């Protein structure tokens, strides 16, 4: 989406595509989301959430480093993921062995989906195994 947006910024201002984009941009800037938001409002939100609000404000493709934005989006996701799992009481055991955000080898080694799903559920504590309760006196 971001790459396409950058391409739109380079178009001739008299083109129908660019004029349509200007209407969408105006709606996004005025908060006219029509319940679900338009395409431009999603671009604006992505840029603002990842520290690139100035790119939306100035709309100058020469000031925008696409590769920087492309890298920042997954970086922000990884930080949020790491923070969320480390602050969850339920996921404490998961945090002890899941140290990085990557595909685990067992997901490719185990070919039978039934077994792969059960192992993944066990690792994420979303299984149906009975929890052992301590008796209190």
C-alpha positions, 0 to 999 in steps of 0.5 A, spaced: 500 500 500 505 504 501 509 503 495 502 504 491 501 511 495 508 513 493 507 512 486 501 516 486 505 522 489 509 522 482 503 522 478 501 528 474 496 533 478 491 533 472 491 525 472 484 522 474 487 517 478 491 523 482 485 527 482 481 521 485 487 520 490 486 528 492 479 527 494 480 521 498 486 525 502 481 530 503 476 526 506 482 522 510 484 529 513 477 531 515 476 525 518 470 523 514 471 515 514 464 513 512 464 508 518 470 504 515 475 509 512 477 510 505 484 507 502 487 514 504 485 514 511 489 507 512 495 510 509 495 516 514 494 511 520 499 506 518 504 512 517 502 516 523 502 509 527 509 508 525 512 515 526 512 517 519 506 523 520 510 528 516 510 524 510 503 524 510 503 532 512 508 534 506 506 529 501 513 529 498 515 523 495 522 525 495 522 526 502 520 519 503 525 513 504 520 507 502 525 502 505 525 505 512 518 505 512 518 498 510 523 496 515 519 500 521 513 496 520 515 489 522 520 492 527 514 495 531 510 489 530 516 485 533 516 490 539 509 489 540 509 482 540 515 481 545 512 486 549 505 483 549 507 476 550 512 478 556 507 482 560 502 476 559 501 471 565 498 466 561 504 466 556 510 466 562 512 458 560 511 460 552 516 466 553 521 461 556 523 458 550 520 463 545 525 468 544 525 470 537 519 471 532 520 466 527 518 460 524 519 454 528 522 448 525 517 443 528 512 447 524 515 444 517 518 438 520 511 435 522 507 434 516 501 431 519 496 438 520 493 434 526 499 433 530 502 440 528 496 443 531 496 440 537 504 441 538 503 448 537 497 449 541 501 445 547 506 450 546 502 456 546 498 454 552 491 453 548 490 446 549 485 442 553 489 439 558 486 439 565 490 443 569 493 440 576 489 444 582 493 444 588 488 443 594 488 448 599 486 446 607 
